[in-house]
Amino acid sequence: MSKETQHSNLRTAKKVKKDEFYTQLTDISKEMKHYKNHFKDKVVYCNCDDPRVSNFFHFFSYNFEKLGLKKLITTCYKSQSMDLFSENDSEQAIYLEYTGDKNGNFVPDPEEIGIVELKGDGDFRSKESIELLKQADIVVTNPPFSLFREFISQLDEYNKKFIIIGNVNAITYKETFRLIKENNLWLGASIHSGDREFGVPDDYPLTAAGSRIDENGNKFIRVKGVRWFTNLDYKERHEDLILYKNYTTEEFPTYDNYDAINVNKTKDIPMDYKGVMGVPITFLDKYNPDQFDILGLSASAGYDEEIVGIPFKGVKDARPLVNGKVTYARIFIKNKKI
Ligand SMILES: C[S@@+](CC[C@H](N)C(=O)[O-])C[C@H]1O[C@@H](n2cnc3c(N)ncnc32)[C@H](O)[C@@H]1O
């Protein structure tokens, strides 16, 4: 491989690895409409958001009065390892404060938005950002996926309400699942399948199928397995999943290594089974905490009683086994109503 090619591959890898995916306004508004009653007199904090490109900032500044917000704070991260590929190319990390329209045009004008320079880089873990976080009631953003665990842990540590978007696989992270199990985190209302389009920086290599450039030259890619994660309640999550199947030992075998039955599809959960059932992680898209209890999760990590939630009867592999065959990750649940 020539030096030039090596260089270019490295650059591409660096770019692809970057966390620069911009959430679309339509996805933000489709989710936020489920939480209207939560925003009144609240301070919203978007802590991974360059206001020049963030639709979170756009959404909350333009809907400030409609939602009855008290304040909108946005921090713009300025990576220390600045590279040429980031759209976050401001010279200085800053934060913005918006307290609503002052001149009666119901539009956030530049002179109404307070811009304050940060001493550090605006990292959500920095002291300055944590001081802003403490003021906030609700954090709403798309955090860098590579830092999702730390992001969730920080929200939990500071006891914050949040609506954040990320990858469905984050369900299986210990930091996330612990909160799911305690009923302190659940999936949002508007995305339960398919893929979603995200904006990417101009120099992002558009190799993936489904990527496109719009008439203004803006680049987009489609991302699979996207979900909202929140701890704000909404009406739809209290609707029962309609069950229609009866339990049979043939269709729902008991695991070799857990005292629970295997259910391959959420819609097939037997309506008359009182014991523990192992269901796919996408069960969470249908989860109503009034209908089911979540006991734990068995995924590829080894047996950890706190996460798995039920006793392990096996020897080595902690993943659920059916007749010696490993199944996908399973969430252990119990029907509360029978
Ligand atoms: C997935 S993007 C989402 C951007 C924006 N929230 C949106 O949805 O349009 C994550 C953003 O977090 C920024 N970021 C990366 N590391 C960060 C950190 N440690 N603290 C704060 N922001 C960070 C990235 O520059 C990137 O713009």
Ligand as a Chemical Component Dictionary entry (heavy atoms), coordinates in Angstrom:
data_LIG
# 
_chem_comp.id                   LIG 
_chem_comp.type                 NON-POLYMER 
_chem_comp.pdbx_formal_charge   0 
_chem_comp.three_letter_code    LIG 
# 
loop_
_chem_comp_atom.comp_id 
_chem_comp_atom.atom_id 
_chem_comp_atom.alt_atom_id 
_chem_comp_atom.type_symbol 
_chem_comp_atom.charge 
_chem_comp_atom.model_Cartn_x 
_chem_comp_atom.model_Cartn_y 
_chem_comp_atom.model_Cartn_z 
_chem_comp_atom.pdbx_ordinal 
LIG C1  C1  C 0  -23.852 12.205 17.644 1  
LIG S1  S1  S 1  -23.314 13.872 17.579 2  
LIG C2  C2  C 0  -24.806 14.707 17.842 3  
LIG C3  C3  C 0  -24.746 16.165 17.708 4  
LIG C4  C4  C 0  -26.062 16.865 18.075 5  
LIG N1  N1  N 0  -26.423 16.566 19.446 6  
LIG C5  C5  C 0  -27.155 16.446 17.137 7  
LIG O1  O1  O 0  -27.881 15.517 17.419 8  
LIG O2  O2  O -1 -27.269 17.042 16.063 9  
LIG C6  C6  C 0  -22.444 14.012 19.103 10 
LIG C7  C7  C 0  -21.788 15.361 19.303 11 
LIG O3  O3  O 0  -21.109 15.374 20.551 12 
LIG C8  C8  C 0  -19.882 16.071 20.415 13 
LIG N2  N2  N 0  -18.962 15.533 21.420 14 
LIG C9  C9  C 0  -18.013 14.585 21.269 15 
LIG N3  N3  N 0  -17.388 14.358 22.420 16 
LIG C10 C10 C 0  -17.962 15.179 23.339 17 
LIG C11 C11 C 0  -17.746 15.403 24.716 18 
LIG N4  N4  N 0  -16.822 14.721 25.367 19 
LIG N5  N5  N 0  -18.514 16.318 25.343 20 
LIG C12 C12 C 0  -19.468 16.997 24.669 21 
LIG N6  N6  N 0  -19.721 16.819 23.363 22 
LIG C13 C13 C 0  -18.979 15.913 22.700 23 
LIG C14 C14 C 0  -19.455 15.773 18.996 24 
LIG O4  O4  O 0  -18.618 16.785 18.507 25 
LIG C15 C15 C 0  -20.776 15.681 18.252 26 
LIG O5  O5  O 0  -21.126 16.882 17.652 27 
# 
loop_
_chem_comp_bond.comp_id 
_chem_comp_bond.atom_id_1 
_chem_comp_bond.atom_id_2 
_chem_comp_bond.value_order 
_chem_comp_bond.pdbx_ordinal 
LIG C1  S1  SING 1  
LIG S1  C2  SING 2  
LIG S1  C6  SING 3  
LIG C2  C3  SING 4  
LIG C3  C4  SING 5  
LIG C4  N1  SING 6  
LIG C4  C5  SING 7  
LIG C5  O1  DOUB 8  
LIG C5  O2  SING 9  
LIG C6  C7  SING 10 
LIG C7  O3  SING 11 
LIG C7  C15 SING 12 
LIG O3  C8  SING 13 
LIG C8  N2  SING 14 
LIG C8  C14 SING 15 
LIG N2  C9  SING 16 
LIG N2  C13 SING 17 
LIG C9  N3  DOUB 18 
LIG N3  C10 SING 19 
LIG C10 C11 SING 20 
LIG C10 C13 DOUB 21 
LIG C11 N4  SING 22 
LIG C11 N5  DOUB 23 
LIG N5  C12 SING 24 
LIG C12 N6  DOUB 25 
LIG N6  C13 SING 26 
LIG C14 O4  SING 27 
LIG C14 C15 SING 28 
LIG C15 O5  SING 29 
# 
